[in-house]
Amino acid sequence: MSENNPLPEDVDLQEIEAFLEQEQIEALAAERDEYRDKFMRALADAENSRKRADRDRREAEQYGSTRLARDLLPVFDNLNRALAAVTDEQRSHYAALIEGVDLTLRELTNVMTRHGVKPISPAAGDTFDPQLHQAMFEAPLPGTKAGQIIQVMTEGFLLHDRLLRPAQVGVSSNTAG
């Protein structure tokens, strides 16, 4: 070793420089790979966020009116009840008023349909479906089978493909047809 050069004389400086260069290249490659991984994850997160926001926007468009639709259902029910309660005598005396109520009910039905509200209208004899119907009572009724609808109290409604309100029905509890 000389006084100016602290390294032993048999050490090849080119080998050391090549070794250090290789270490730097490997360190830079590892850093590049780490940044590439972070970039790919950030890209995937951004894509997932975009898809989630798009799905949320579509749901808001389709189901944002749920509260309003639910609030209108009693109006629909009351107009139906009013028309069902009219006698023949009243129909002849108050024809214009009854026609106005009927037209109002039809317009309400058209508006609800335009906004994706569809009625669930079971009939006596249909099979009870707990996904669409709410059993209000069970009673044995001759000539029916267990699980058959025997009375419909109120119609149910779907908002697009979601249940807004189940149809309220009475169900037969007969064990033998």
Residue pairs with C-beta under 8 A, 6 or more apart in sequence:
1 7
1 8
1 9
2 9
7 13
62 116
62 159
62 160
63 159
63 160
63 162
65 115
65 159
66 159
66 162
66 164
69 112
69 115
69 117
69 157
69 159
69 164
70 164
70 165
72 108
72 112
73 157
73 164
73 165
75 108
76 105
76 108
76 109
76 112
76 155
77 154
77 155
79 101
79 104
79 105
79 108
80 105
80 155
82 101
83 98
83 101
83 102
83 105
86 94
86 98
90 98
91 98
109 119
112 157
116 159
116 160
117 157
117 158
117 159
117 164
118 157
118 158
119 155
119 156
119 157
120 132
120 133
120 155
120 156
120 157
120 158
120 166
120 167
121 152
121 155
121 167
122 132
122 133
122 149
122 152
122 156
122 167
122 169
123 149
123 152
124 148
124 149
124 150
124 151
124 152
125 144
125 148
125 149
126 148
126 149
127 147
127 148
127 149
128 135
128 147
128 148
128 149
128 169
128 171
131 163
132 156
132 163
132 166
132 167
133 149
133 156
133 166
133 167
133 168
133 169
134 156
134 166
134 167
134 168
134 169
135 169
135 170
135 171
136 153
136 168
136 169
136 170
137 170
137 171
138 170
138 171
138 172
138 173
139 150
139 170
139 171
139 172
139 173
140 172
140 173
140 174
141 150
141 172
141 174
142 174
143 177
144 150
144 172
144 174
144 177
145 172
145 174
145 177
146 172
146 173
146 174
146 175
147 171
147 172
148 171
148 172
149 169
149 170
149 171
149 172
150 169
150 170
150 171
150 172
151 169
151 170
152 167
152 168
152 169
152 170
153 168
153 169
153 170
154 165
154 167
154 168
155 167
156 163
156 164
156 165
156 166
156 167
156 168
157 163
157 164
157 165
158 164
